[in-house]
Amino acid sequence: MKPYPYLVAFLVSGSLLATSPCIAAESPSVATADHEWAFLAGYGITHRGFGATRTQVQTADAIGRFGWFLSDEVGKGSWYQGRHELLVELPIHLAVDHRDRIMTGGYLLGSWKFTGLADEKLYPYVFAGGGVLFVDLGLPTMGTRLDFSYQGGTGIQYLIGKNTAIMGEYRYHHVSNAGTAEPNEPLNSSKFLVGMSWFF
């Protein structure tokens, strides 16, 4: 069973949410919002030969994200003007070249959202963090199904409404069992994601 119907359903659900009355109602701007919802989908591929990665794994990715802004705007007028944000993510990574096996779990990330380009409706951001994954890829080189991930990346959001944005994102993504079992081949990947976000 191919993952593409799942991704289509995921994106359609996000589009419906964008037009729902509770989301579309008058809400705070990026500079004053307390929270953020986002839905992302995309593609990932491991880098064989990078570190100890030997296995190619290609994934179709779907990620739900909830963010808490931890500060008002900091550094107004400077190049780093922005806001601290804490992100919680629920990912589904479908390995399309391993019989559609799955990785899923949860991530906790810290992010800095730049707000100095608000006049152009652009909001770049950077993030880093990690989490726990249940890995059912059937790879004997990974040693265990309970694995850990760390990751970091960057993205940009473009505001298409007062509180709705489209977004594109790149992240480096590492998965391994952190030495809790042998063997322990890591999966070092790049992921390319697009999505939508809502601020409230």
C-alpha positions, 0 to 999 in steps of 0.5 A: 500500500503506497503512502501517497493517499495518506499524504493527500488526505493529510494535506486536504485535512490541513486545507479544510482546517484553514477555512474552518470558522474557528481558525479563520476567525480574527486572530493575533498576528505572528508578532502577538500570537500565543500559539501556532499550529502547523502541518507539513509533508514532504520527502526524506532520504538518508545519506549513505556514507555520511557517518556510519549510515550505510542503508538507503531509506527514502521516506514520505513524511507527515508532521503535525506541529504545535508551538508555544511562543515563549517571548514577545519580540526581542531585539526590535530593529536588529537583524535577529529581531524575533521570538522564542518558540517551543515546538512539539511535533508528532511525525509519521515517516513512511519508508517507501523503499522498505515496504512502506514500513513506518517510524513514528514518535514525538519531537521537542524542538526549540525555535527562533522565529525572525520577525524583522521581515514582517513588512514583506510577510516573510518569517524565517526560522531556525530550530533544533531538538530531538525526541523518541521514535518507534522504528519498524523498518525491519533493519537488523543493522539498527539493533532495536525498535526504540530509537532516538532522534536529534535534528536541526533545520531552517525554514521560511513562512509567507503570510497569506492572511492575517494569521495563515502562512504557507511554509517551506523547510529543510531539516537534517534528521538523525536516528539511532539507538544511542548505543543502547543495543548492537548493532547501531547503524544510524540513519542520517537524512535530509528532509524537505517539507512544505506545509501550512501554519496558523497563528492564534 
